[in-house]
Amino acid sequence: MINNLLPGFLSGFFLTVLMGAVLSSFNSLLNSASTMFALDVYKANARKKFPTSI
C-alpha cells in the first residue's frame, strides 16, 4: 500500500519514521520497567538489609 501511495524516494523516509516510532516505544517500555524494578524490588529489599536507608 505504501508503494502505491508514496513516490519511491519517500518510502525509505516512511520506513525511517516507522522504525523511529517503534524504537521510541521500546525505549519507553525499558524506562518504565527499570523504574518499576528500582522502586518496587530494589528499594523494598534495600530497606530490609539496611534499615537506615530511605
C-alpha positions in Angstrom: 0.0 0.0 0.0 2.8 2.4 0.8 4.5 1.7 -2.5 1.3 2.7 -4.3 0.7 5.9 -2.3 4.2 7.4 -1.9 6.9 8.0 -4.5 9.9 5.8 -4.4 12.2 8.2 -2.6 9.7 8.8 0.2 9.2 5.1 1.0 12.6 5.0 2.7 11.7 8.1 4.7 8.4 6.4 5.8 10.4 3.3 7.0 12.7 5.5 8.9 9.8 7.3 10.7 8.1 3.9 11.4 11.3 2.4 12.9 11.8 5.6 15.0 8.3 5.2 16.4 9.0 1.5 17.2 12.3 2.2 18.9 10.8 5.1 20.9 8.0 2.8 22.2 10.6 0.1 23.1 12.7 2.8 24.9 9.8 3.9 27.0 9.0 0.3 27.9 12.5 -0.2 29.1 12.4 3.0 31.1 9.1 2.0 32.8 10.4 -1.5 33.5 13.6 -0.2 35.1 11.7 2.4 37.2 9.3 -0.3 38.5 12.2 -2.6 39.3 14.0 0.2 41.2 11.0 1.3 43.2 9.3 -2.0 43.8 12.0 -4.6 44.0 15.3 -3.0 44.8 14.1 -0.3 47.2 12.0 -2.9 49.2 14.9 -5.2 49.6 17.4 -2.4 50.4 15.2 -1.4 53.4 15.3 -4.9 54.7 19.1 -5.1 54.5 19.9 -1.6 55.5 17.2 -0.1 57.9 18.7 3.4 57.9 18.4 3.8 54.1 15.5 5.6 52.5 
